[in-house]
């Protein structure tokens, strides 16, 4: 029996552009012999299915169904391809939980917590062989003291909005007098900010997924960018960053980061496919946790498709296994 899957794309943040590209890749590689796929666009204006041959159809949000030409369509599950809110922060997961409708991502609790960089770090910091940069978490309108932050943390620091992905609103501060400007920029994006000591080293990203009943670590990617850090432009502009998959690392280091990534996945109670970013300090020294992305990009050039290919797997099979594991 074919499964009827809603592929949910769009979103209400600047990341909707990437979501649309991710959904295009997923739609192209979801096996048509196994799945009937309905791509649904979620925007501020509404939730719509846009068939090629007719006007767009609004989703009935009472039970997440479609009414097309007198026929009611319900879904076996939802493939969520929305980066940022409301797809990655637990809002949609909570809605689907109430409808008893399975989906491909982490649950509502994990999605909500992992959107908050400070809270996530607090949970993972005692994982064996994983290191966490010293940081301060501040709130807009809170009673933080800039002078105290300058005393507590060593320059340079990264200033980042606490909730959100794709590095929008992020700055690297090398001079303490620039801290206020960086805070102002980050507060435009979020009411909570993380100020973190800069860790110098090589940057890696690791895809982790539960398929065939077991947690699997995909081949690791090293990211090298000429920019100060891997920001929105470096992530989504071809040629700005050099990406090497699989990364050139010793076998012991690969095994170590694989275990760390698996422990992070389990500790945060993840489901589906996630991507964890690390800095590796001093040659092949200590791994520092940067962040976890619970709905990683699936565009043609994104890390997960690269890593799936490096693992010798076809995206078609990968998505089939992902749906089977999360939706059934």
Backbone torsions as a table, in degrees:
resi	resn	phi	psi	omega
1	UNK	NA	130.4	175.7
2	UNK	-70.1	144.5	174.4
3	UNK	-94.9	142.7	176.4
4	UNK	-97.2	117.4	-172.9
5	UNK	-117.7	133.8	170.9
6	UNK	-92.9	124.5	175.9
7	UNK	-101.0	109.4	-170.4
8	UNK	-97.8	123.4	-177.0
9	UNK	-134.6	176.5	-179.4
10	UNK	98.7	-123.5	-178.2
11	UNK	114.9	-178.8	-172.4
12	UNK	-119.0	14.7	178.6
13	UNK	-120.6	178.2	178.9
14	UNK	-62.3	-15.1	-178.2
15	UNK	-80.3	0.0	-177.7
16	UNK	-61.6	-28.5	179.0
17	UNK	-59.1	-44.3	-179.7
18	UNK	-70.0	-38.0	179.4
19	UNK	-58.1	-40.7	-179.3
20	UNK	-64.0	-40.9	178.4
21	UNK	-68.4	-40.4	177.5
22	UNK	-59.2	-46.4	-178.0
23	UNK	-63.1	-34.2	178.8
24	UNK	-63.2	-43.0	177.9
25	UNK	-63.3	-47.0	-177.6
26	UNK	-62.1	-46.5	-179.1
27	UNK	-59.1	-40.7	-178.3
28	UNK	-65.6	-30.2	-173.6
29	UNK	-108.1	2.4	174.2
30	UNK	-80.4	123.6	-171.9
31	UNK	-61.0	114.6	-177.9
32	UNK	-66.5	-17.9	176.8
33	UNK	-76.8	-20.0	-177.0
34	UNK	-108.0	-25.2	-172.9
35	UNK	-133.1	136.4	164.8
36	UNK	-95.4	116.1	-172.1
37	UNK	-109.1	128.7	175.0
38	UNK	-114.6	113.7	-179.5
39	UNK	-83.7	121.6	-177.1
40	UNK	-115.3	128.2	-178.9
41	UNK	-97.5	125.4	177.8
42	UNK	-107.9	123.3	177.4
43	UNK	-135.7	-179.6	175.5
44	UNK	-61.4	-28.8	-175.2
45	UNK	-80.0	-20.4	-178.8
46	UNK	154.4	-177.1	178.7
47	UNK	-114.7	119.8	-173.4
48	UNK	-133.5	143.7	166.6
49	UNK	-99.5	131.1	-178.0
50	UNK	-116.8	91.1	178.3
51	UNK	-67.5	152.3	-176.7
52	UNK	-65.4	-28.1	-169.5
53	UNK	-104.3	3.7	-178.6
54	UNK	-156.8	-175.2	-177.1
55	UNK	-71.0	158.4	-176.7
56	UNK	-69.0	148.5	-175.5
57	UNK	-113.2	127.6	-179.8
58	UNK	-78.4	142.4	177.4
59	UNK	-75.0	136.6	171.7
60	UNK	-81.4	107.6	-173.5
61	UNK	-77.8	-7.2	176.3
62	UNK	-63.3	-37.4	178.7
63	UNK	-138.2	15.4	-178.9
64	UNK	51.8	62.0	179.2
65	UNK	-129.0	168.1	176.2
66	UNK	-121.3	146.0	173.8
67	UNK	-116.5	109.1	-176.8
68	UNK	-123.8	119.1	177.5
69	UNK	48.4	49.2	175.6
70	UNK	78.8	2.3	-178.6
71	UNK	-112.4	136.8	177.6
72	UNK	-95.2	128.8	179.4
73	UNK	-112.2	122.7	174.1
74	UNK	-113.5	165.2	-171.4
75	UNK	-117.1	147.6	174.1
76	UNK	-79.8	-24.5	-179.6
77	UNK	-177.1	173.6	-175.3
78	UNK	-125.6	127.8	172.2
79	UNK	-94.3	106.5	-176.1
80	UNK	-88.0	118.3	179.7
81	UNK	-122.3	37.1	179.6
82	UNK	-104.1	118.3	176.4
83	UNK	-88.9	140.0	-176.6
84	UNK	78.3	-165.1	-176.2
85	UNK	-76.6	147.2	-4.8
86	UNK	-95.0	15.5	-174.7
87	UNK	-87.4	-26.8	-172.2
88	UNK	-109.6	-7.2	-173.5
89	UNK	-106.0	10.5	174.4
90	UNK	96.8	-12.6	-176.8
91	UNK	-63.9	-51.4	-179.5
92	UNK	-67.6	-35.6	179.5
93	UNK	-60.7	-41.7	177.8
94	UNK	-63.0	-41.0	178.1
95	UNK	-61.8	-48.3	-178.8
96	UNK	-68.1	-32.9	175.4
97	UNK	-60.4	-41.1	-179.5
98	UNK	-67.1	-28.6	178.1
99	UNK	-88.7	-2.0	-178.1
100	UNK	60.9	38.5	-177.3
101	UNK	-111.6	119.1	-177.6
102	UNK	-71.9	156.4	-178.3
103	UNK	-145.0	170.7	-168.8
104	UNK	-88.9	-1.9	-170.3
105	UNK	-110.7	-179.2	171.1
106	UNK	-56.9	159.7	-179.9
107	UNK	-74.1	178.6	-173.9
108	UNK	-61.5	-43.3	-177.9
109	UNK	-63.9	-50.9	-179.3
110	UNK	-63.2	-41.4	179.6
111	UNK	-61.1	-44.0	-178.9
112	UNK	-66.3	-45.3	-177.6
113	UNK	-65.4	-44.8	-173.8
114	UNK	-72.7	-14.0	173.2
115	UNK	-71.6	-18.1	-178.6
116	UNK	-103.0	107.1	-173.2
117	UNK	-60.6	-40.3	-178.7
118	UNK	-64.9	-45.3	-179.7
119	UNK	-65.3	-40.0	-179.6
120	UNK	-60.8	-45.4	-179.9
121	UNK	-60.1	-38.4	-179.4
122	UNK	-62.7	-33.7	-178.8
123	UNK	-77.3	-39.4	-172.9
124	UNK	-89.4	-7.6	-167.3
125	UNK	-65.2	-18.9	179.9
126	UNK	-99.9	13.2	176.8
127	UNK	-69.9	135.7	-177.2
128	UNK	-56.7	131.2	177.0
129	UNK	67.7	10.4	176.4
130	UNK	-106.7	135.1	-179.6
131	UNK	-113.3	151.9	-177.7
132	UNK	-130.1	130.6	-179.9
133	UNK	-66.1	146.1	176.6
134	UNK	-65.8	139.3	-175.1
135	UNK	-152.6	168.2	172.7
136	UNK	-129.2	137.0	178.5
137	UNK	-109.8	124.7	-178.1
138	UNK	-127.6	158.1	-175.5
139	UNK	-120.9	143.2	177.3
140	UNK	-60.8	129.9	-178.3
141	UNK	79.9	1.3	180.0
142	UNK	-80.4	176.6	-174.9
143	UNK	-99.7	39.7	178.6
144	UNK	-73.5	154.8	178.7
145	UNK	-120.9	118.6	-176.6
146	UNK	-59.4	-39.5	-178.6
147	UNK	-62.8	-36.9	179.3
148	UNK	-66.7	-40.7	178.6
149	UNK	-60.7	-42.8	-180.0
150	UNK	-63.4	-32.9	178.4
151	UNK	-72.8	-40.3	-172.6
152	UNK	-75.5	-33.6	-173.7
153	UNK	-112.1	146.2	178.0
154	UNK	-91.6	135.8	174.6
155	UNK	-68.0	155.4	-9.1
156	UNK	-76.9	162.2	174.6
157	UNK	-129.1	158.2	171.3
158	UNK	-98.1	134.9	174.6
159	UNK	-113.7	120.5	-177.7
160	UNK	-137.5	144.0	170.7
161	UNK	-57.2	138.1	-173.2
162	UNK	-75.1	-33.6	179.6
163	UNK	-107.2	129.6	175.9
164	UNK	127.5	158.9	179.7
165	UNK	-117.4	-166.3	175.1
166	UNK	57.6	14.0	167.4
167	UNK	62.3	22.6	177.6
168	UNK	-74.6	133.6	178.3
169	UNK	83.3	12.1	-175.8
170	UNK	-95.0	146.1	177.4
171	UNK	-139.3	152.3	169.1
172	UNK	-105.4	125.9	-176.8
173	UNK	-107.9	119.4	179.7
174	UNK	-108.0	-14.5	179.6
175	UNK	-125.1	128.2	-173.4
176	UNK	-58.8	-24.2	-179.0
177	UNK	-74.4	-11.4	178.8
178	UNK	-91.9	-1.7	-174.3
179	UNK	-62.6	-44.5	-176.8
180	UNK	-60.0	-43.2	179.1
181	UNK	-61.6	-39.0	179.2
182	UNK	-67.3	-37.4	177.2
183	UNK	-65.4	-42.8	179.5
184	UNK	-59.4	-42.8	-179.4
185	UNK	-63.7	-44.4	-178.1
186	UNK	-69.3	-36.8	179.7
187	UNK	-67.5	-16.9	174.3
188	UNK	-69.1	-25.0	-177.1
189	UNK	-97.1	-23.8	-170.1
190	UNK	-159.0	157.8	177.7
191	UNK	-93.7	-4.2	174.8
192	UNK	-124.7	141.8	-178.4
193	UNK	-132.5	145.5	174.0
194	UNK	-111.5	125.1	174.7
195	UNK	-110.3	120.7	-167.7
196	UNK	-128.0	138.8	174.2
197	UNK	-62.3	138.3	-179.6
198	UNK	-75.0	128.2	175.9
199	UNK	-105.3	121.5	-179.2
200	UNK	-87.0	131.9	179.4
201	UNK	168.5	-168.0	178.8
202	UNK	-88.6	144.6	-177.7
203	UNK	-104.1	133.3	-179.2
204	UNK	-130.9	152.2	173.3
205	UNK	-132.4	136.8	-171.0
206	UNK	-125.9	121.1	175.2
207	UNK	-84.7	134.3	177.1
208	UNK	-130.4	136.6	-176.6
209	UNK	-146.6	147.5	171.8
210	UNK	-100.5	112.8	175.2
211	UNK	-137.2	154.2	-177.0
212	UNK	51.9	32.5	174.3
213	UNK	80.9	0.1	179.6
214	UNK	-135.4	151.2	179.8
215	UNK	-72.9	125.0	-175.3
216	UNK	-120.7	131.6	176.4
217	UNK	-97.5	124.9	-179.7
218	UNK	-80.5	162.9	176.4
219	UNK	-54.4	140.6	-172.4
220	UNK	-81.6	145.3	175.6
221	UNK	-110.6	133.2	170.0
222	UNK	-96.6	136.3	-179.0
223	UNK	-115.0	121.5	176.0
224	UNK	-120.9	127.1	179.9
225	UNK	-131.1	144.1	178.6
226	UNK	-75.5	-14.8	-179.9
227	UNK	-78.7	167.7	-178.3
228	UNK	-59.6	-35.9	177.0
229	UNK	-156.2	170.2	-173.6
230	UNK	-80.1	81.6	-174.7
231	UNK	-93.4	-172.2	-175.4
232	UNK	-56.6	-43.0	-179.2
233	UNK	-65.1	-44.7	-179.8
234	UNK	-63.9	-34.1	-178.6
235	UNK	-71.5	-38.0	-167.6
236	UNK	-118.3	7.5	175.3
237	UNK	-109.7	117.1	-178.7
238	UNK	-57.1	137.7	175.0
239	UNK	91.5	-14.9	-178.4
240	UNK	-76.2	-35.5	179.2
241	UNK	-118.1	146.8	174.2
242	UNK	-100.4	126.8	-177.4
243	UNK	-119.1	128.2	-179.1
244	UNK	-119.7	116.5	179.6
245	UNK	-130.9	124.1	-7.1
246	UNK	-73.3	151.0	-177.8
247	UNK	-66.5	153.2	176.5
248	UNK	-82.7	97.4	-178.9
249	UNK	-141.0	150.5	175.9
250	UNK	-66.1	154.9	-176.5
251	UNK	-58.5	-40.3	-179.8
252	UNK	-62.5	-40.5	-179.1
253	UNK	-67.5	-39.9	177.8
254	UNK	-61.6	-45.2	179.5
255	UNK	-62.4	-41.2	-176.7
256	UNK	-65.1	-48.6	-178.4
257	UNK	-68.8	-30.0	176.6
258	UNK	-62.8	-42.3	179.0
259	UNK	-68.0	-42.9	179.1
260	UNK	-59.9	-47.4	-177.9
261	UNK	-62.6	-39.8	177.5
262	UNK	-64.1	-42.1	179.1
263	UNK	-64.2	-38.8	177.3
264	UNK	-63.6	-46.0	-179.4
265	UNK	-56.8	-46.2	-177.5
266	UNK	-71.9	-42.3	-175.9
267	UNK	-63.9	-35.4	179.7
268	UNK	-89.1	3.3	177.9
269	UNK	57.7	48.8	-177.1
270	UNK	-76.5	159.9	172.5
271	UNK	-136.6	160.2	177.1
272	UNK	68.6	-152.2	-177.7
273	UNK	-105.6	133.9	177.3
274	UNK	-129.8	168.3	176.9
275	UNK	-131.7	131.0	-177.6
276	UNK	-117.1	129.2	-178.5
277	UNK	-102.0	137.3	-179.3
278	UNK	-133.4	155.4	164.2
279	UNK	-109.9	132.1	176.8
280	UNK	-103.2	117.7	-173.0
281	UNK	-90.7	138.8	170.6
282	UNK	56.8	80.4	178.4
283	UNK	65.3	-103.1	176.2
284	UNK	-127.0	51.2	-175.9
285	UNK	-85.4	-118.5	-173.2
286	UNK	-91.9	141.0	174.8
287	UNK	-90.1	124.4	175.7
288	UNK	-105.1	133.1	179.5
289	UNK	-74.9	129.6	173.5
290	UNK	-100.4	-63.2	179.3
291	UNK	-166.7	168.9	175.8
292	UNK	-119.7	142.2	-180.0
293	UNK	-118.2	112.0	-173.1
294	UNK	-86.7	-11.7	169.9
295	UNK	-130.9	77.3	-176.3
296	UNK	-68.0	152.8	-180.0
297	UNK	-56.8	145.2	178.1
298	UNK	-125.1	25.6	177.8
299	UNK	-68.7	167.0	-175.9
300	UNK	-55.9	-30.8	-177.3
301	UNK	-103.2	4.4	-177.4
302	UNK	-67.9	164.3	-176.6
303	UNK	-63.1	-45.3	-173.9
304	UNK	-61.8	-50.0	175.7
305	UNK	-57.2	-37.3	175.4
306	UNK	-60.3	-45.6	-175.7
307	UNK	-71.5	-36.3	176.6
308	UNK	-61.9	-43.5	178.8
309	UNK	-62.9	-42.6	-179.7
310	UNK	-65.5	-24.8	177.6
311	UNK	-81.4	-0.1	179.1
312	UNK	77.3	23.9	-177.9
313	UNK	-113.4	146.7	175.8
314	UNK	-85.8	143.5	179.5
315	UNK	-58.6	-37.0	178.2
316	UNK	-54.2	-49.3	-179.6
317	UNK	-69.1	-37.9	-179.3
318	UNK	-60.5	-48.3	-179.5
319	UNK	-67.0	-35.2	176.8
320	UNK	-60.9	-46.4	-179.9
321	UNK	-65.8	-38.9	179.9
322	UNK	-62.6	-45.2	179.6
323	UNK	-65.5	-43.0	-179.0
324	UNK	-60.8	-42.0	-177.1
325	UNK	-70.1	-36.6	-172.7
326	UNK	-99.3	-31.5	-175.6
327	UNK	-107.8	-29.3	176.9
328	UNK	103.4	NA	NA
